[in-house]
C-alpha cells in the first residue's frame, strides 16, 4: 500500500452534548410509537412524531434527535398525550451545526493538533505537532516555525466536539413534576417536501371509454427519513406568509395497500389519507396509488378556435389556417366510476394500436376538480382534418362600426364522418346578421358552430357579423 496523502480526521473523545444545568436525556427515532406526515402543495409538510420518553423528576435537558433539517423551528408544538399537566417546557433550541470534516477542522483553527502519517503497511510512521492556522480552501499549518499549505498525514483533534451534533435535534429544557414515561407528540412544519399527481389514462379504440389510474408522487428533500409512516396529502392552496432536488430513488407501495385512500374535506381543502404505512428515505421520490377506475365514459371533441379582434383589420384573400385541438372529456361522478375530488396534476393519455400495444398520444394538466364537474384534456391537434378561414368581405359602415363576412372551410381527409366545433371569438357590441349554420352563444364574446363533415369531404361555414367597437 502506498503512503496516504489524503486528509482524514481522528477525534479522540466521543461526541456528546453537555448541559450541566440539568439531567440529559436523548430521544432518537427508535423511540417512535407513531409517525404521520401530511404533505401540502408548495414545498411544505407537517410532521407528527410521537415517541415514548421516560423523564425523571426535576429539570431535564431533552434532546429530540432525528428531526428534518429543513424544519421550521418556530412551528414546533410539544404535548404529552398521557401526562401533559406534569411537564413544562422552559426553553427550546434547534441544533443544526452538524458534524462533518470541514466543520470539525473549522472549529480547531488556532489550536494545536497532531498530524500522523502511515507507512505502506498502514502502520503509524511519525507524529508531528502542528497549529491549524486556517481551513479556508484547504488546511494551512504552522510546523516548527514554518508555514505548510497542507501536510502529509491525518489530523488528530484533541478534546470533544461538544458544539456539533450528528443529526439535527430539538433540545428542550423541561421541568418535570414526576418520574414517568410520556407519550410525547411533537409536531412541526418542514420545508423540502412536496407532492404531485400523475394520471395514467388508457382510452379504448372508439375513444368512448377509459381506464384511469392516479398516482401521487411525494418528493422528500426535507433532510429526514420517515419510517413506517402514515401518509396524507392536502389538495388546495393553503395560504402561507412569504419568506426571505438531489438523487432520486423510485418506490411504489404494494397494490393491496395502495388501492385505497380516504378522502375528506378539510376547511376549504381536501385531505387524502392513505391506508397502510410507507417508508420514505431522504432525497427520495415515493409514489403511491390514489385511485384506479375502469370503464370511465369519455367523449372526444374536435375544436377549432379563432383569435379575437380579427374583425378590426382587413385581410387578404389568403386563407388562415386554424389548428383543430383534440380533447377528451369526462364527468367526475359516481356514475362514471369516479366521484372523488381529483387533485390537480398531469394526465398522460395512451391508446392501443392495431397490435394492441399501448402508445402515448398526449398529455395535459388539470386543475383541482370537485365531484360532479367535467374534466377536459387536450391530447394534441388533429392531423387529417383541416380548418381554414377566409375574410370574404370587410366594410366600415360607421365611425366604429364594421361588417365582416367570414368563410370557414372544414376539410375532412378521414375515412369516417367527424363532428368539429368551430369557436369564434368576438368583442365589442356584435350581432351575427346571417349564417349558413346554426350557432350557440357560449358567452359574451364567444359563439360556437357545430359542423359534421362527411368522410373525404369539405364543409363550409359562412357568416356575416356587425361589430360596434
BELRA-V646061 format. One record per helix or strand of 3 or more residues. SS is the DSSP state (@ for helix, = for strand). FROM is the first residue (numbers start at 1). LEN is the number of residues. If there is no record, write none. Layout:
[[SS:FROM:LEN] [SS:FROM:LEN]]
//
This chain:
[[=:9:3] [=:23:5] [@:29:3] [=:32:9] [=:44:12] [=:58:8] [@:73:3] [=:77:4] [@:84:3] [=:87:9] [@:101:7] [=:112:7] [=:124:11] [=:140:4] [=:146:3] [=:154:4] [=:169:8] [=:180:12] [=:193:11] [=:209:12] [=:226:10] [=:250:3] [@:255:4] [=:261:6] [=:269:6] [=:278:3] [=:284:14] [=:299:7] [@:310:3] [=:320:3] [=:324:8] [@:334:3] [=:345:8] [=:358:9] [=:374:8] [=:385:12] [=:401:12] [=:418:8] [=:429:7] [=:439:5] [=:446:8] [=:457:12]]
//
